[in-house]
Amino acid sequence: MTPPYNSSKPDSGITVLKIGGSAVTDKNAKAGLAKEEEMRRIFKEIATFSGKIVIVHGAGSFGHTHAKAYGLDKGFHQEGVLITHDSVRLLNEMIVKGLREENIPAVPLHPFSFSVCEDGRIKSMFVDQISLMLDHGLVPVLHGDVCMDTVRGSCILSGDQSLPYVAEALCAKRVGLGSAADGVLDADGKVIPKITPKNFDSMKMHIGGSAGTDVTGGMLGKVSEILDLAKRAGIDSSIFNANTPGNVAAYLSGKNIGTLISRD
């Protein structure tokens, strides 16, 4: 769903950065397993940025495994909702703690508490608090989460869906998605430099899913979500490898790396 308002000015200068679950967790693990060294390095690189930033992180093995086991991508399961939310909240706590250790004033935000979906898509999400946090120098940290759903009872609200919603509501200047891949890859495994509405149909047959357990659509889901953002709001996004040392800092410094997703 398109955000019903824009809470920031078009020149807000806000960056929305997604840190993929595959970049900071082992998505093949049966239970939550964090890549702690990768986390620490990424947090140090984020600390080099002095502008307004919203961080969204994926759930990785902390959420997808439980969500799949309880079928939360299809409907409501009480125990599944509790266990899945507890698991992703644990990862969020780890990430917020790590960011604060780098003197980043991170604040945890759990979408389960302020979002409602309708048949798997965002129906409403309260984001006024995010603008206020940014105005006061805080760094909001959202994550992939379970969410109540008016049709299914519950569903999985991925960071890939929250990210463009929040970016559009805040009139973000830039959106970055740090994954475990160098970008969006073609049939030969080479990075596609740019994806637009004009070339997407010819490219999407080569865009795969996730290497680990993922109930949210993998790479094709990511590209589809942010291409829609580009078409609606004219906000460019880049998908790059957050596991390559220096890439997060380079992106935050203004460099275009990986695959650019653009309206033009």
C-alpha positions, 0 to 999 in steps of 0.5 A: 500500500502507498503511504497515505502521507509524506511526513518529511520534506522532499529535500529531507536528505534521509537515507534508508538502509536495509541490512539483509538477513543473509548478510548478518545471519546464517540463513541455512541454520535451523535456529537463529545464528548471527554472523557476529564479526560481520555485524561488528564490521558493518556497524563500524561502517555505518558509524562513519555516516553523519546524516539522518538514517533509518535502518531496516534489517532482515530476519534471516535464520531468526525469523524465516525458519520459524515462520515456515515451520508454523506456516505464517506466510499462509495464516495465523498460528498463535504459538507461531506468532509468539515464537517468531516475533520473540526470535526476530526481536532477539536479533533486533536487540543484538543489532541495536546493542551492537550499533550503540557500542559504536556510539550510534543512537539506535532505537528498536522499532518492532513493526508487529506493534504499529502495523496492520496488513491485508492479505500479506500487504501493508494496510497501515503503518504508523510512522510519525514517530520515525520522523520525530526520532530523526529530528532528534538525532536518533536512529530508528531500527526496524526489522522483518516481523510477523504482523496481524493481518485482516484477511489471514489473521497473521502474515510475515511483514518483510523488511523488503516491504517495510523499507519502501513504505517507510522510504516513501513516507519519509521522502527519503533521498536514497535507499540502499539494500545490503545483501550477501550478493554483489547485486542483482545477477544475470544468467552468467552470474554478472552484476546487472548495473541498472534495472528500470521498468523498461528492462525488468521483464527481460531481466526477471527470468534470471533473478533468483530466490534466496540461498537459504530459508526465505518466506518473503520472495528472495531477490526477485521480491526485493527487486519488485518492491523497490522497482515499485518504489522507483515508479511511484516516488522516483526514489532510486535504490541500490542493491550491493554486497554488505559482506564486502568490507568497505561497501556499506561505508562507500554507499553511505558516502554517496557512491553507487555500487552494485545494481541501481534500481531506477525509474529512468 
